[in-house]
């Protein structure tokens, strides 16, 4: 089964992403701050990691790095005001970094584009 791994502490966005992913035929697994991200990526063999950089402290950075080491694409999103996080996500190798508004407007196409 095609899996998308989520690190999205915001319930509004996590529910929206899960619903869209399932409608596209993906299985969804979630990870929380403090999880063993290397193991989560290895066990789930995701096609895509979707993460929010607005919450969760440095955990999102650790997950992005673990995904990059495993060769898994990352779609990162957050507030358009968080310019430093946008830069950091790009530096960590995230495939695409978008504002919350773009994620909401283009969610199915973004998932399909990056998860295949």
Secondary structure, 3 states (H helix, E strand, C coil): CCEEEEECCCHHHHHHHHHHHHHCCCEEEECCCCCCHHHHHHHHCCCEEEEECCCCCCHHHHHHHHHHHHCCEEEEEECCCCHHHHHHHHHCCCCEEEEHHHHHHHHHHHHHHHHC
